[in-house]
Amino acid sequence: MDRSEVLSTLDSTTKSSKNKANKRKWREIEAIHDRNQLRQELRELGMSPEDSLEFL
């Protein structure tokens, strides 16, 4: 392998790991958003998040 092949291989693995990290971050953000939305809906129904644990 010459130098350019090694560099392109390293670059592609770095890009794919960055993409995976970005997707993971977005999943975490969406999970937090979903939890906040559930809390808000429970408050609107007159239940606290602690009550919901007993319900589930």
N, CA, C, O and CB atoms as a CASP TS submission, in Angstrom:
PFRMAT TS
TARGET T0000
AUTHOR 0000-0000-0000
METHOD Language model
MODEL 1
PARENT N/A
ATOM      1  N   MET     1       0.835  -1.179   0.000  1.00  0.00           N
ATOM      2  CA  MET     1       0.000   0.000   0.000  1.00  0.00           C
ATOM      3  C   MET     1       0.881   1.244   0.000  1.00  0.00           C
ATOM      4  O   MET     1       1.866   1.332   0.732  1.00  0.00           O
ATOM      5  CB  MET     1      -0.950  -0.003   1.210  1.00  0.00           C
ATOM      6  N   ASP     2       0.510   2.172  -0.814  1.00  0.00           N
ATOM      7  CA  ASP     2       1.264   3.418  -0.770  1.00  0.00           C
ATOM      8  C   ASP     2       0.580   4.386   0.196  1.00  0.00           C
ATOM      9  O   ASP     2      -0.478   4.093   0.753  1.00  0.00           O
ATOM     10  CB  ASP     2       1.385   4.044  -2.190  1.00  0.00           C
ATOM     11  N   ARG     3       1.186   5.495   0.370  1.00  0.00           N
ATOM     12  CA  ARG     3       0.752   6.459   1.391  1.00  0.00           C
ATOM     13  C   ARG     3      -0.671   6.979   1.145  1.00  0.00           C
ATOM     14  O   ARG     3      -1.440   7.133   2.094  1.00  0.00           O
ATOM     15  CB  ARG     3       1.722   7.634   1.437  1.00  0.00           C
ATOM     16  N   SER     4      -1.022   7.247  -0.094  1.00  0.00           N
ATOM     17  CA  SER     4      -2.352   7.781  -0.388  1.00  0.00           C
ATOM     18  C   SER     4      -3.455   6.774  -0.061  1.00  0.00           C
ATOM     19  O   SER     4      -4.533   7.162   0.387  1.00  0.00           O
ATOM     20  CB  SER     4      -2.441   8.188  -1.856  1.00  0.00           C
ATOM     21  N   GLU     5      -3.193   5.495  -0.282  1.00  0.00           N
ATOM     22  CA  GLU     5      -4.179   4.471   0.046  1.00  0.00           C
ATOM     23  C   GLU     5      -4.391   4.388   1.557  1.00  0.00           C
ATOM     24  O   GLU     5      -5.519   4.236   2.025  1.00  0.00           O
ATOM     25  CB  GLU     5      -3.739   3.106  -0.504  1.00  0.00           C
ATOM     26  N   VAL     6      -3.312   4.488   2.305  1.00  0.00           N
ATOM     27  CA  VAL     6      -3.407   4.438   3.764  1.00  0.00           C
ATOM     28  C   VAL     6      -4.190   5.637   4.278  1.00  0.00           C
ATOM     29  O   VAL     6      -5.054   5.496   5.143  1.00  0.00           O
ATOM     30  CB  VAL     6      -2.003   4.399   4.404  1.00  0.00           C
ATOM     31  N   LEU     7      -3.890   6.806   3.751  1.00  0.00           N
ATOM     32  CA  LEU     7      -4.589   8.007   4.184  1.00  0.00           C
ATOM     33  C   LEU     7      -6.080   7.951   3.845  1.00  0.00           C
ATOM     34  O   LEU     7      -6.913   8.353   4.657  1.00  0.00           O
ATOM     35  CB  LEU     7      -3.957   9.233   3.547  1.00  0.00           C
ATOM     36  N   SER     8      -6.418   7.461   2.660  1.00  0.00           N
ATOM     37  CA  SER     8      -7.830   7.381   2.289  1.00  0.00           C
ATOM     38  C   SER     8      -8.569   6.360   3.155  1.00  0.00           C
ATOM     39  O   SER     8      -9.737   6.560   3.486  1.00  0.00           O
ATOM     40  CB  SER     8      -7.972   7.014   0.803  1.00  0.00           C
ATOM     41  N   THR     9      -7.902   5.279   3.518  1.00  0.00           N
ATOM     42  CA  THR     9      -8.510   4.280   4.399  1.00  0.00           C
ATOM     43  C   THR     9      -8.756   4.858   5.780  1.00  0.00           C
ATOM     44  O   THR     9      -9.824   4.663   6.360  1.00  0.00           O
ATOM     45  CB  THR     9      -7.622   3.037   4.500  1.00  0.00           C
ATOM     46  N   LEU    10      -7.775   5.565   6.306  1.00  0.00           N
ATOM     47  CA  LEU    10      -7.939   6.190   7.615  1.00  0.00           C
ATOM     48  C   LEU    10      -9.037   7.241   7.593  1.00  0.00           C
ATOM     49  O   LEU    10      -9.812   7.353   8.543  1.00  0.00           O
ATOM     50  CB  LEU    10      -6.628   6.817   8.072  1.00  0.00           C
ATOM     51  N   ASP    11      -9.107   8.002   6.525  1.00  0.00           N
ATOM     52  CA  ASP    11     -10.115   9.051   6.404  1.00  0.00           C
ATOM     53  C   ASP    11     -11.519   8.455   6.358  1.00  0.00           C
ATOM     54  O   ASP    11     -12.436   8.977   6.993  1.00  0.00           O
ATOM     55  CB  ASP    11      -9.858   9.897   5.151  1.00  0.00           C
ATOM     56  N   SER    12     -11.689   7.380   5.623  1.00  0.00           N
ATOM     57  CA  SER    12     -13.022   6.775   5.516  1.00  0.00           C
ATOM     58  C   SER    12     -13.462   6.161   6.838  1.00  0.00           C
ATOM     59  O   SER    12     -14.644   6.232   7.176  1.00  0.00           O
ATOM     60  CB  SER    12     -13.038   5.710   4.419  1.00  0.00           C
ATOM     61  N   THR    13     -12.546   5.558   7.598  1.00  0.00           N
ATOM     62  CA  THR    13     -12.931   4.990   8.897  1.00  0.00           C
ATOM     63  C   THR    13     -13.242   6.096   9.891  1.00  0.00           C
ATOM     64  O   THR    13     -14.120   5.933  10.739  1.00  0.00           O
ATOM     65  CB  THR    13     -11.815   4.081   9.448  1.00  0.00           C
ATOM     66  N   THR    14     -12.542   7.208   9.803  1.00  0.00           N
ATOM     67  CA  THR    14     -12.812   8.337  10.684  1.00  0.00           C
ATOM     68  C   THR    14     -14.185   8.933  10.379  1.00  0.00           C
ATOM     69  O   THR    14     -14.930   9.274  11.297  1.00  0.00           O
ATOM     70  CB  THR    14     -11.717   9.408  10.542  1.00  0.00           C
ATOM     71  N   LYS    15     -14.517   9.059   9.115  1.00  0.00           N
ATOM     72  CA  LYS    15     -15.819   9.604   8.730  1.00  0.00           C
ATOM     73  C   LYS    15     -16.943   8.705   9.201  1.00  0.00           C
ATOM     74  O   LYS    15     -17.953   9.195   9.705  1.00  0.00           O
ATOM     75  CB  LYS    15     -15.899   9.790   7.218  1.00  0.00           C
ATOM     76  N   SER    16     -16.787   7.391   9.047  1.00  0.00           N
ATOM     77  CA  SER    16     -17.861   6.494   9.449  1.00  0.00           C
ATOM     78  C   SER    16     -18.044   6.490  10.962  1.00  0.00           C
ATOM     79  O   SER    16     -19.170   6.376  11.446  1.00  0.00           O
ATOM     80  CB  SER    16     -17.582   5.083   8.951  1.00  0.00           C
ATOM     81  N   SER    17     -16.948   6.613  11.718  1.00  0.00           N
ATOM     82  CA  SER    17     -17.097   6.659  13.166  1.00  0.00           C
ATOM     83  C   SER    17     -17.724   7.974  13.614  1.00  0.00           C
ATOM     84  O   SER    17     -18.468   8.000  14.594  1.00  0.00           O
ATOM     85  CB  SER    17     -15.745   6.466  13.844  1.00  0.00           C
ATOM     86  N   LYS    18     -17.431   9.065  12.908  1.00  0.00           N
ATOM     87  CA  LYS    18     -18.068  10.349  13.215  1.00  0.00           C
ATOM     88  C   LYS    18     -19.561  10.284  12.917  1.00  0.00           C
ATOM     89  O   LYS    18     -20.373  10.805  13.682  1.00  0.00           O
ATOM     90  CB  LYS    18     -17.411  11.493  12.410  1.00  0.00           C
ATOM     91  N   ASN    19     -19.926   9.645  11.804  1.00  0.00           N
ATOM     92  CA  ASN    19     -21.342   9.512  11.453  1.00  0.00           C
ATOM     93  C   ASN    19     -22.087   8.716  12.512  1.00  0.00           C
ATOM     94  O   ASN    19     -23.202   9.073  12.892  1.00  0.00           O
ATOM     95  CB  ASN    19     -21.499   8.840  10.082  1.00  0.00           C
ATOM     96  N   LYS    20     -21.475   7.644  12.988  1.00  0.00           N
ATOM     97  CA  LYS    20     -22.104   6.823  14.017  1.00  0.00           C
ATOM     98  C   LYS    20     -22.266   7.614  15.308  1.00  0.00           C
ATOM     99  O   LYS    20     -23.287   7.501  15.985  1.00  0.00           O
ATOM    100  CB  LYS    20     -21.283   5.552  14.272  1.00  0.00           C
ATOM    101  N   ALA    21     -21.267   8.410  15.646  1.00  0.00           N
ATOM    102  CA  ALA    21     -21.340   9.221  16.860  1.00  0.00           C
ATOM    103  C   ALA    21     -22.444  10.265  16.729  1.00  0.00           C
ATOM    104  O   ALA    21     -23.179  10.512  17.684  1.00  0.00           O
ATOM    105  CB  ALA    21     -19.985   9.905  17.143  1.00  0.00           C
ATOM    106  N   ASN    22     -22.564  10.873  15.564  1.00  0.00           N
ATOM    107  CA  ASN    22     -23.621  11.864  15.345  1.00  0.00           C
ATOM    108  C   ASN    22     -25.004  11.227  15.436  1.00  0.00           C
ATOM    109  O   ASN    22     -25.919  11.810  16.018  1.00  0.00           O
ATOM    110  CB  ASN    22     -23.445  12.540  13.979  1.00  0.00           C
ATOM    111  N   LYS    23     -25.161  10.045  14.868  1.00  0.00           N
ATOM    112  CA  LYS    23     -26.449   9.360  14.930  1.00  0.00           C
ATOM    113  C   LYS    23     -26.784   9.016  16.377  1.00  0.00           C
ATOM    114  O   LYS    23     -27.935   9.140  16.796  1.00  0.00           O
ATOM    115  CB  LYS    23     -26.434   8.084  14.059  1.00  0.00           C
ATOM    116  N   ARG    24     -25.785   8.584  17.136  1.00  0.00           N
ATOM    117  CA  ARG    24     -25.992   8.243  18.544  1.00  0.00           C
ATOM    118  C   ARG    24     -26.428   9.481  19.331  1.00  0.00           C
ATOM    119  O   ARG    24     -27.330   9.407  20.165  1.00  0.00           O
ATOM    120  CB  ARG    24     -24.701   7.644  19.153  1.00  0.00           C
ATOM    121  N   LYS    25     -25.784  10.609  19.060  1.00  0.00           N
ATOM    122  CA  LYS    25     -26.152  11.850  19.744  1.00  0.00           C
ATOM    123  C   LYS    25     -27.593  12.224  19.438  1.00  0.00           C
ATOM    124  O   LYS    25     -28.333  12.622  20.337  1.00  0.00           O
ATOM    125  CB  LYS    25     -25.212  12.993  19.335  1.00  0.00           C
ATOM    126  N   TRP    26     -28.003  12.099  18.171  1.00  0.00           N
ATOM    127  CA  TRP    26     -29.369  12.459  17.800  1.00  0.00           C
ATOM    128  C   TRP    26     -30.379  11.523  18.446  1.00  0.00           C
ATOM    129  O   TRP    26     -31.465  11.951  18.837  1.00  0.00           O
ATOM    130  CB  TRP    26     -29.533  12.435  16.283  1.00  0.00           C
ATOM    131  N   ARG    27     -30.022  10.239  18.559  1.00  0.00           N
ATOM    132  CA  ARG    27     -30.921   9.303  19.246  1.00  0.00           C
ATOM    133  C   ARG    27     -31.088   9.690  20.699  1.00  0.00           C
ATOM    134  O   ARG    27     -32.191   9.630  21.241  1.00  0.00           O
ATOM    135  CB  ARG    27     -30.393   7.867  19.145  1.00  0.00           C
ATOM    136  N   GLU    28     -29.991  10.091  21.334  1.00  0.00           N
ATOM    137  CA  GLU    28     -30.065  10.518  22.732  1.00  0.00           C
ATOM    138  C   GLU    28     -30.910  11.779  22.874  1.00  0.00           C
ATOM    139  O   GLU    28     -31.706  11.893  23.806  1.00  0.00           O
ATOM    140  CB  GLU    28     -28.658  10.761  23.293  1.00  0.00           C
ATOM    141  N   ILE    29     -30.742  12.717  21.961  1.00  0.00           N
ATOM    142  CA  ILE    29     -31.528  13.958  21.989  1.00  0.00           C
ATOM    143  C   ILE    29     -33.011  13.636  21.802  1.00  0.00           C
ATOM    144  O   ILE    29     -33.862  14.187  22.501  1.00  0.00           O
ATOM    145  CB  ILE    29     -31.043  14.946  20.887  1.00  0.00           C
ATOM    146  N   GLU    30     -33.316  12.749  20.865  1.00  0.00           N
ATOM    147  CA  GLU    30     -34.709  12.379  20.639  1.00  0.00           C
ATOM    148  C   GLU    30     -35.295  11.667  21.855  1.00  0.00           C
ATOM    149  O   GLU    30     -36.465  11.872  22.177  1.00  0.00           O
ATOM    150  CB  GLU    30     -34.828  11.491  19.403  1.00  0.00           C
ATOM    151  N   ALA    31     -34.510  10.839  22.532  1.00  0.00           N
ATOM    152  CA  ALA    31     -34.995  10.152  23.732  1.00  0.00           C
ATOM    153  C   ALA    31     -35.298  11.153  24.842  1.00  0.00           C
ATOM    154  O   ALA    31     -36.302  11.017  25.542  1.00  0.00           O
ATOM    155  CB  ALA    31     -33.963   9.120  24.217  1.00  0.00           C
ATOM    156  N   ILE    32     -34.444  12.146  25.007  1.00  0.00           N
ATOM    157  CA  ILE    32     -34.679  13.185  26.013  1.00  0.00           C
ATOM    158  C   ILE    32     -35.936  13.967  25.663  1.00  0.00           C
ATOM    159  O   ILE    32     -36.751  14.270  26.534  1.00  0.00           O
ATOM    160  CB  ILE    32     -33.462  14.136  26.120  1.00  0.00           C
ATOM    161  N   HIS    33     -36.087  14.292  24.389  1.00  0.00           N
ATOM    162  CA  HIS    33     -37.269  15.023  23.941  1.00  0.00           C
ATOM    163  C   HIS    33     -38.536  14.198  24.205  1.00  0.00           C
ATOM    164  O   HIS    33     -39.542  14.739  24.665  1.00  0.00           O
ATOM    165  CB  HIS    33     -37.152  15.371  22.436  1.00  0.00           C
ATOM    166  N   ASP    34     -38.490  12.906  23.920  1.00  0.00           N
ATOM    167  CA  ASP    34     -39.647  12.043  24.155  1.00  0.00           C
ATOM    168  C   ASP    34     -40.000  11.978  25.638  1.00  0.00           C
ATOM    169  O   ASP    34     -41.176  12.015  26.000  1.00  0.00           O
ATOM    170  CB  ASP    34     -39.377  10.637  23.621  1.00  0.00           C
ATOM    171  N   ARG    35     -38.973  11.880  26.507  1.00  0.00           N
ATOM    172  CA  ARG    35     -39.235  11.842  27.950  1.00  0.00           C
ATOM    173  C   ARG    35     -39.867  13.142  28.429  1.00  0.00           C
ATOM    174  O   ARG    35     -40.798  13.126  29.233  1.00  0.00           O
ATOM    175  CB  ARG    35     -37.937  11.576  28.725  1.00  0.00           C
ATOM    176  N   ASN    36     -39.362  14.265  27.934  1.00  0.00           N
ATOM    177  CA  ASN    36     -39.938  15.561  28.317  1.00  0.00           C
ATOM    178  C   ASN    36     -41.377  15.689  27.833  1.00  0.00           C
ATOM    179  O   ASN    36     -42.230  16.213  28.550  1.00  0.00           O
ATOM    180  CB  ASN    36     -39.093  16.712  27.753  1.00  0.00           C
ATOM    181  N   GLN    37     -41.647  15.218  26.634  1.00  0.00           N
ATOM    182  CA  GLN    37     -42.999  15.270  26.105  1.00  0.00           C
ATOM    183  C   GLN    37     -43.925  14.375  26.929  1.00  0.00           C
ATOM    184  O   GLN    37     -45.066  14.757  27.191  1.00  0.00           O
ATOM    185  CB  GLN    37     -43.016  14.848  24.625  1.00  0.00           C
ATOM    186  N   LEU    38     -43.464  13.202  27.340  1.00  0.00           N
ATOM    187  CA  LEU    38     -44.265  12.323  28.182  1.00  0.00           C
ATOM    188  C   LEU    38     -44.563  12.971  29.524  1.00  0.00           C
ATOM    189  O   LEU    38     -45.690  12.899  30.014  1.00  0.00           O
ATOM    190  CB  LEU    38     -43.553  10.992  28.390  1.00  0.00           C
ATOM    191  N   ARG    39     -43.549  13.610  30.126  1.00  0.00           N
ATOM    192  CA  ARG    39     -43.772  14.314  31.385  1.00  0.00           C
ATOM    193  C   ARG    39     -44.830  15.404  31.229  1.00  0.00           C
ATOM    194  O   ARG    39     -45.702  15.555  32.085  1.00  0.00           O
ATOM    195  CB  ARG    39     -42.463  14.922  31.892  1.00  0.00           C
ATOM    196  N   GLN    40     -44.751  16.162  30.137  1.00  0.00           N
ATOM    197  CA  GLN    40     -45.714  17.234  29.892  1.00  0.00           C
ATOM    198  C   GLN    40     -47.118  16.658  29.719  1.00  0.00           C
ATOM    199  O   GLN    40     -48.080  17.199  30.264  1.00  0.00           O
ATOM    200  CB  GLN    40     -45.312  18.052  28.646  1.00  0.00           C
ATOM    201  N   GLU    41     -47.242  15.578  28.974  1.00  0.00           N
ATOM    202  CA  GLU    41     -48.547  14.965  28.784  1.00  0.00           C
ATOM    203  C   GLU    41     -49.103  14.428  30.100  1.00  0.00           C
ATOM    204  O   GLU    41     -50.303  14.532  30.355  1.00  0.00           O
ATOM    205  CB  GLU    41     -48.458  13.843  27.755  1.00  0.00           C
ATOM    206  N   LEU    42     -48.239  13.858  30.935  1.00  0.00           N
ATOM    207  CA  LEU    42     -48.693  13.363  32.235  1.00  0.00           C
ATOM    208  C   LEU    42     -49.156  14.505  33.129  1.00  0.00           C
ATOM    209  O   LEU    42     -50.143  14.370  33.852  1.00  0.00           O
ATOM    210  CB  LEU    42     -47.577  12.580  32.926  1.00  0.00           C
ATOM    211  N   ARG    43     -48.438  15.640  33.080  1.00  0.00           N
ATOM    212  CA  ARG    43     -48.864  16.813  33.850  1.00  0.00           C
ATOM    213  C   ARG    43     -50.222  17.303  33.382  1.00  0.00           C
ATOM    214  O   ARG    43     -51.059  17.683  34.200  1.00  0.00           O
ATOM    215  CB  ARG    43     -47.832  17.938  33.734  1.00  0.00           C
ATOM    216  N   GLU    44     -50.449  17.301  32.077  1.00  0.00           N
ATOM    217  CA  GLU    44     -51.733  17.741  31.532  1.00  0.00           C
ATOM    218  C   GLU    44     -52.868  16.823  31.986  1.00  0.00           C
ATOM    219  O   GLU    44     -54.005  17.265  32.145  1.00  0.00           O
ATOM    220  CB  GLU    44     -51.673  17.787  29.999  1.00  0.00           C
ATOM    221  N   LEU    45     -52.552  15.547  32.193  1.00  0.00           N
ATOM    222  CA  LEU    45     -53.561  14.599  32.650  1.00  0.00           C
ATOM    223  C   LEU    45     -53.720  14.621  34.168  1.00  0.00           C
ATOM    224  O   LEU    45     -54.582  13.936  34.718  1.00  0.00           O
ATOM    225  CB  LEU    45     -53.205  13.199  32.189  1.00  0.00           C
ATOM    226  N   GLY    46     -52.889  15.406  34.836  1.00  0.00           N
ATOM    227  CA  GLY    46     -52.969  15.515  36.284  1.00  0.00           C
ATOM    228  C   GLY    46     -52.170  14.466  37.012  1.00  0.00           C
ATOM    229  O   GLY    46     -52.395  14.229  38.199  1.00  0.00           O
ATOM    230  N   MET    47     -51.248  13.839  36.330  1.00  0.00           N
ATOM    231  CA  MET    47     -50.388  12.830  36.956  1.00  0.00           C
ATOM    232  C   MET    47     -48.970  13.370  37.028  1.00  0.00           C
ATOM    233  O   MET    47     -48.520  14.096  36.141  1.00  0.00           O
ATOM    234  CB  MET    47     -50.428  11.483  36.168  1.00  0.00           C
ATOM    235  N   SER    48     -48.279  13.008  38.086  1.00  0.00           N
ATOM    236  CA  SER    48     -46.876  13.379  38.165  1.00  0.00           C
ATOM    237  C   SER    48     -46.058  12.218  37.587  1.00  0.00           C
ATOM    238  O   SER    48     -46.558  11.096  37.499  1.00  0.00           O
ATOM    239  CB  SER    48     -46.451  13.707  39.650  1.00  0.00           C
ATOM    240  N   PRO    49     -44.813  12.476  37.196  1.00  0.00           N
ATOM    241  CA  PRO    49     -43.982  11.385  36.659  1.00  0.00           C
ATOM    242  C   PRO    49     -43.833  10.229  37.657  1.00  0.00           C
ATOM    243  O   PRO    49     -43.697   9.077  37.246  1.00  0.00           O
ATOM    244  CB  PRO    49     -42.594  11.920  36.279  1.00  0.00           C
ATOM    245  N   GLU    50     -43.856  10.521  38.941  1.00  0.00           N
ATOM    246  CA  GLU    50     -43.733   9.447  39.931  1.00  0.00           C
ATOM    247  C   GLU    50     -44.973   8.548  39.897  1.00  0.00           C
ATOM    248  O   GLU    50     -44.868   7.333  40.065  1.00  0.00           O
ATOM    249  CB  GLU    50     -43.532  10.035  41.353  1.00  0.00           C
ATOM    250  N   ASP    51     -46.129   9.141  39.683  1.00  0.00           N
ATOM    251  CA  ASP    51     -47.355   8.369  39.573  1.00  0.00           C
ATOM    252  C   ASP    51     -47.331   7.454  38.356  1.00  0.00           C
ATOM    253  O   ASP    51     -47.872   6.349  38.381  1.00  0.00           O
ATOM    254  CB  ASP    51     -48.554   9.296  39.503  1.00  0.00           C
ATOM    255  N   SER    52     -46.703   7.928  37.301  1.00  0.00           N
ATOM    256  CA  SER    52     -46.679   7.138  36.071  1.00  0.00           C
ATOM    257  C   SER    52     -45.899   5.840  36.263  1.00  0.00           C
ATOM    258  O   SER    52     -46.206   4.833  35.625  1.00  0.00           O
ATOM    259  CB  SER    52     -46.067   7.953  34.927  1.00  0.00           C
ATOM    260  N   LEU    53     -44.889   5.858  37.139  1.00  0.00           N
ATOM    261  CA  LEU    53     -44.120   4.641  37.370  1.00  0.00           C
ATOM    262  C   LEU    53     -44.997   3.569  38.010  1.00  0.00           C
ATOM    263  O   LEU    53     -44.851   2.385  37.706  1.00  0.00           O
ATOM    264  CB  LEU    53     -42.898   4.935  38.258  1.00  0.00           C
ATOM    265  N   GLU    54     -45.901   3.972  38.889  1.00  0.00           N
ATOM    266  CA  GLU    54     -46.813   3.016  39.498  1.00  0.00           C
ATOM    267  C   GLU    54     -47.803   2.506  38.457  1.00  0.00           C
ATOM    268  O   GLU    54     -48.202   1.342  38.481  1.00  0.00           O
ATOM    269  CB  GLU    54     -47.558   3.652  40.688  1.00  0.00           C
ATOM    270  N   PHE    55     -48.188   3.385  37.553  1.00  0.00           N
ATOM    271  CA  PHE    55     -49.147   3.022  36.499  1.00  0.00           C
ATOM    272  C   PHE    55     -48.547   1.998  35.554  1.00  0.00           C
ATOM    273  O   PHE    55     -49.229   1.062  35.138  1.00  0.00           O
ATOM    274  CB  PHE    55     -49.587   4.267  35.711  1.00  0.00           C
ATOM    275  N   LEU    56     -47.280   2.166  35.214  1.00  0.00           N
ATOM    276  CA  LEU    56     -46.633   1.265  34.271  1.00  0.00           C
ATOM    277  C   LEU    56     -46.318  -0.018  34.971  1.00  0.00           C
ATOM    278  O   LEU    56     -45.764  -0.934  34.363  1.00  0.00           O
ATOM    279  CB  LEU    56     -45.362   1.883  33.676  1.00  0.00           C
TER
END
